Amino acid sequence: MTSALNHEALNSLDMQVLAVQRTEAGRWWNFRQVISPFSRLWLILGGRAVVRHHGRQFDLRPGQMHLVPAFTVHDCSCSNRFNHYHLHFATRLPAGIDLFSLLDCQCQLPAPQGALAWFKRLEGIYPNRKLPCYDPSREEYKQFPVSAQMSGTQADAISAFESRGVLHLLLAPFLRSARNHEGVHARVTRQFMAVQEYIHTKMARKITLGDLAKVVALHPTYFSDQFKNTVGVRPLDYLARRRIERAQYLLLTSQDSIKEIANAVGFPDPAHFSRIFTKLCQSSPTEYRARHSV
């Protein structure tokens, strides 16, 4: 079985810092059902807070780091004060999947020596990458991941190079505790990476079972059976899920209309898109965007 932590996978990561800053939170730091298309990493410096996800409650105390992977629904609260650095970042594989969606790892660990200096260095590299506000339900918060884009200059390239090195140091303790996650994406990525990459790059187009089978040079029926045996779902069902998950990302990080998003993920008929989205997400695209508001 191929590991998500192999040399090729780690070297191919697209790593990006979206926001980093130190915050003294109070009782206002109390949010429910937060879900974001990026990961969070907190370094706790003082005070106390609580975060809940994956069916567990974590007490955030000084000297710890806490990771909330992308698309993890979580609640967080502070009863008095909470002094911390927070980092919002993305770690995407070439196929468009976030690395941490392929892994199970410890979410809370003792902060390694040097962690505070590393957070300060990221803040020095990106002094203007601050959250526009702290409330995930507000419009300016929803838009900040989209606006954190590099201009392509030499200085930006050097900054990105250095920030990736710092991210490596901060994330390495979590990766040391990681093991392969046995979810659908993990199995597809390990066994059918070429198919995953094809879906990611051609998602807006019409894709047939024959197209997917051709990627791995297999007969469509045999490919479908092999895929089902390995992954647990048929290829076209998996394709639909990937399209809807991409739509979730666009709903949370863009102002595109439902019709535009439907076209972008391969559903030329918006009504059909809404039916599939509602079936898989238990809410319509419009309701999903309004409810999660990240």
Buried (B, 14 or more C-beta within 10 A) or exposed (E): EEBBBEEEBBEEBBBBBBBBBBBEBEEEBBBEEBBBBBBBBBBBBEBBBBBBBEEEEBEBEEEBBBBBBBBBBBBBBBEEBBBBBBBBBBBBBBBBBBBBBBBBBEBBBEBEEEBEEBBBBBBEBBEEBBBBEEEBBEEEBBBBBEEBEEEEEEEEEEBBEBBBEBBBBBBEBBBEEBEBBEBBBBBBBBBBBEBBBBBBEBBBEEBEBEBBBBBBEBEBEEBBEBBBEEBBBBBBBBBBBBBBBBBBBBBBBBEBEBEEBBBBBBBEEBEEBBEBBBEBBEBBBEEBBEEBBB
